[in-house]
Amino acid sequence: MGIGDKISNKAEQAGGKVKEGVGDATDNERLEAEGKQDQASGRVKQAGENIKDAAKNITGN
């Protein structure tokens, strides 16, 4: 996996965490839910990249 993908996925997760925190602090349920969704999306993308890396290691490419 490229370093850019790692950074992008972590940034999405971090942004989601901030969004969730702001939503919680301001009692904005929609913003809080968006933050949780952003975090989940970042984790799913990261998992996909990890699978690609594992497949490359197995095949030797």
C-alpha positions in Angstrom: 0.0 0.0 0.0 1.3 3.4 -0.8 2.1 5.8 2.0 -0.4 8.3 0.4 -3.2 5.8 0.9 -2.2 5.2 4.5 -2.2 8.9 5.2 -5.5 9.5 3.4 -7.2 6.7 5.4 -5.9 7.9 8.7 -6.8 11.5 7.9 -10.4 10.4 7.1 -10.6 8.5 10.4 -9.1 11.5 12.3 -11.5 13.9 10.6 -14.4 11.7 11.5 -13.3 11.6 15.1 -13.2 15.4 15.2 -16.6 15.6 13.5 -18.0 13.1 16.0 -16.6 15.1 18.9 -18.0 18.4 17.7 -21.4 16.8 17.0 -21.4 15.4 20.6 -20.4 18.6 22.2 -23.0 20.6 20.3 -25.7 18.0 20.5 -25.8 17.7 16.8 -26.7 14.1 16.2 -26.4 14.4 12.4 -22.8 15.6 12.6 -21.9 13.0 15.2 -23.3 10.3 12.9 -21.4 11.7 9.9 -18.2 11.5 12.0 -18.8 7.9 12.9 -19.5 7.1 9.3 -16.3 8.8 8.2 -14.3 6.8 10.7 -15.9 3.5 9.6 -15.2 4.4 6.0 -11.6 5.0 6.7 -11.3 1.7 8.6 -12.9 -0.2 5.7 -10.6 1.4 3.2 -7.6 0.6 5.4 -8.7 -3.0 5.7 -9.0 -3.3 1.9 -5.5 -1.9 1.5 -4.2 -4.4 4.0 -5.8 -7.3 2.1 -4.1 -6.0 -1.1 -0.8 -5.9 0.7 -1.2 -9.5 2.0 -2.1 -10.7 -1.5 1.0 -9.1 -2.9 3.1 -10.7 -0.3 1.6 -14.1 -1.0 2.1 -13.9 -4.8 5.4 -12.1 -4.5 4.4 -9.2 -6.7 
